Amino acid sequence: MSVPSNLLQIAEADSLLDQSHYLRAIASMAKDQSLVLRDAIYTANGVRLADKGMLLDSAFYDSLVNERLRHPIDELVDVRQLVDVPTLEAECMTLCESAMLPRMLMRALGEGEQWRLLAPLADMAWPQQASFKLTVMRSQRQVLYEHSLSMMLVSIYLGVRQGLSDEQLAQLAAAALLHDVGMLFMEPSWTDPQHKLTLDERRQLSVHSITAMLVVRSTAAYPAEVEMAVLEHHERMDGSGYPRNVSGEYISPLGQILLVSEVVSAFFDKFAQDRPAMRLSLMLRLNRQRFPADLVGHVHQLLRLAPELGTSDPKPVAAEVRHSLVRLSMLLDLWQRLRTRLPSKWQVLPSGRAGLFMDARMAALEAELAEAGALPKQQIAMMHWMQHSPEALTEQSFINREALWQLETCLHTCLRRWPQVMQRQDAVARAVADWVEQAQAVLAGKRLKPAKTSPGA
C-alpha cells in the first residue's frame, strides 16, 4: 500500500509544507522554555545560519522563515520538556482518571483489559521529529494536543475490539497521535471554533491530512499503513469525505478506525457538558452510510456507559425545534422542486456528477430522517406531544441540528469539488447553484427566494 502520487504532486504544487506557521509556533514556544541547538543550522546550499549551543529566541523566526534547511529543525533543537513516550503514558493516565470519555473507555474494557489501552505506547515508534512536533503542539495548540491524546485512546479501544495485533495497535497509536500535525503548518486561527471559514480556507483546510501524511513520511519511521491512516482520517464510507473522496473498501482498516475515532473524540471535546453521548448516537444514526457499521456498533456499546449531563428548559428548545424544522423543510423541498424541473437524461450533462452527488445526499438524508421518525411531516404530527416531553424535544433538536449540518456540509462539498457549477453552464449546474445560494441564505437566517431554474432549462 502506498500513498497516491497525485496527492504528492498536489502537495508540492500547493506548497503544503510551507514552514512559516510551524516556525512561528516554535518561536512562540521559545518564549516559555529554553530551546538549545544541538547542532549548527545550515541552509540547503551550505550557508550556516546558527551555531551549535546557541539559545534560540523568538527572533530566529525572521532568519529561518524564507530559508530551505539542510536538516529539519526538529532534529536540531533540544527541548527540556519533550513529549516522549513516558510523558504520553503519564498524561494519558491522567486523562483516564479525570476525563469522561477515557473513563468510559476504561470501564468498557473492564478491569482485566484496561492495561491494553496504554500498552501500545511502549511498542510505538516515536522518533525525534514526532516527539518534537507533539511538543510544539502541546505548547502552542493545547486543545489540539488533548484532542490527539483522546483520539488515540478511542482508536486503541476500537482496535482492541477489532482484534488487532500488538504491532497494528502500536501503528494505530502513532497514526492517531500524529493525525493532526498538519494543523501546525496552518494559520492557528483556524482551530478557533468561532472562526468562520471562507470557501478558500475550506479548500486549504481540506488538505491538512495530506500535510500530516507528508510529515509522517518524512520521519522514515513508519510503514505505509500509518501514512495511509493519517491521510484518510477525514474520509467517509460513502465517498463524501476528503482528500481523496474514496469509499468503502478503498479506505484502509486503520484509516476506518481513525475516521470514527476522530468523530467520537470531537463530540466529547465539543459537547463535554451537553449530552455528548446522545448527540453522537443521534449523529451516527443519521449517518449510517458514512461510517463502518462494525466500528459504529462498538461505539454504541461504549455510549451506553455515558452519564447523562445537561438539562434543557423545554420552551427555548421547543422554539429551536420549530425554527430548525422550518429551515429543514424549506431546504429539502427546494431541492425536490429544482430536481423536477431538470430535463430527461440530466445525469449525462457536464455537471451531472455534482447533481448526482446532491441527489444522493438529499435522498440519503431523507431516508435517515424517515428511519428516525424525524421527517418534517412526522415532526409536525408529533410536535404537540413533544412539547410535553423535554427529553423528546432535546433529542429532536439534536437531530435537526445534525440534519442542517449535513446540508451545510453538502453545500460546502459541492463548492469544493465542483466550483464550476456556480457558472450555471447547464441545467444541472443551474439547479445545484440555485440550491447552494438559497441554502446559504436559509442557513444564515435569511428569507428564501423563488427558485431561478426554469422548466426544461
Secondary structure, 3 states (H helix, E strand, C coil): CCCCHHHHHHHHHCCCCCCHHHHHHHHHHCCCCCEEECCCEEECCCCEEECCCCEECCCHHHHHCCCCECCCHHHCEEECCCCCHHHHHHHHHHHHHHCHHHHHHHHHHCCCCHHHHCHHHHHCCCCHHHHHHHHHHHHHCHHHHHHHHHHHHHHHHHHHHCCCCHHHHHHHHHHHHHCCHHHHHCCHHHHCCCCCCCHHHHHHHCCHHHHHHHHHHHCCCCCHHHHHHHHCCCCCCCCCCCCCCCCHHHCCHHHHHHHHHHHHHHHHHHCCCCCHHHHHHHHHHCCHHHCCHHHHHHHHHHHCCCCCCCCCCHHHHHHHHHHHHHHHHHHHHHHHHHHHCCCCCHHHCCCHHHHHHHHHHHHHHHHHHHHCCCCHHHHHHHHHHHCCCHHHHHHHHHHHHHHHHHHHHHHHHHHHHCHHHHHCCCHHHHHHHHHHHHHHHHHCCCCCCCCCCCCCC
